[in-house]
Amino acid sequence: MWQDTAMMVIQFGFGVAMVPTLIHKDHKPSFLSSISTASLAVAALLVLLSLEFWLWSFATSFVCLAWGIITYQRYRINRNAGIPLVTVHH
């Protein structure tokens, strides 16, 4: 299906847009934002696989991996700085 190919290209575009965040030493989204986005990306991947959108799934797996790496990077930044992963403001 042409939609599978089109969405694969779009999803790879999202992946490419994440490269600056991946390579920058300090500028990362918050841990909670990162882990929730990574989790939702994995959920989307599972849906795409169930619908047999193989190309779109392939591209989405890279986005999932990128968000997983960003989440781990934020975790390490917070841990090294003594910052709690999640803070509750009253």
C-alpha positions in Angstrom: 0.0 0.0 0.0 1.2 3.5 -0.8 0.1 4.7 2.6 2.7 2.3 4.3 5.5 3.8 2.2 4.4 7.4 2.7 4.1 7.0 6.5 7.5 5.2 6.6 9.1 8.3 4.9 7.3 10.6 7.4 8.3 8.5 10.4 11.9 8.5 9.2 11.6 12.3 9.0 10.6 12.4 12.7 13.6 10.2 13.4 16.0 12.5 11.6 14.5 15.5 13.4 15.5 13.8 16.7 19.2 13.6 15.9 20.1 17.0 17.4 18.5 15.9 20.7 20.3 12.6 20.6 23.7 14.1 20.1 23.5 17.2 22.3 25.2 16.6 25.6 22.7 18.3 27.9 19.5 19.4 26.1 17.0 16.6 26.6 13.3 16.6 27.4 12.3 15.8 31.0 12.4 12.1 32.1 8.7 11.9 32.4 8.2 13.4 28.9 10.8 11.1 27.4 9.5 7.9 29.0 5.9 8.6 28.2 6.7 9.4 24.6 8.9 6.2 24.3 6.1 4.1 25.7 3.5 5.6 23.4 5.8 5.1 20.4 6.1 1.4 21.4 2.3 1.1 21.7 2.0 2.6 18.2 4.6 0.2 16.9 2.6 -2.8 18.2 -0.6 -1.5 16.6 1.3 -1.0 13.3 2.7 -4.5 13.4 -0.8 -5.9 14.1 -2.0 -4.1 11.0 0.9 -5.5 9.0 2.3 -2.1 8.0 5.8 -3.5 7.8 7.6 -0.4 6.3 5.9 2.0 8.7 6.7 -0.4 11.6 10.3 -0.5 10.5 10.6 3.2 10.6 8.7 3.5 13.9 11.1 1.0 15.5 13.9 3.6 14.9 11.8 6.3 16.6 11.2 4.0 19.5 14.9 3.3 19.8 15.7 7.0 19.6 13.2 7.8 22.4 14.6 5.0 24.5 18.1 6.4 24.1 16.9 9.9 25.0 15.1 8.5 28.1 18.3 6.8 29.2 20.4 9.9 28.5 18.0 12.0 30.7 18.1 9.3 33.4 21.9 9.5 33.5 21.9 13.3 33.5 19.4 13.4 36.4 21.3 10.7 38.3 24.7 12.3 37.9 23.2 15.7 39.0 21.3 14.2 42.0 18.0 15.3 40.5 15.0 13.1 41.1 13.4 11.6 38.0 10.0 12.9 38.8 9.1 15.9 41.0 5.7 16.8 42.4 4.9 20.5 42.8 2.3 21.5 45.3 
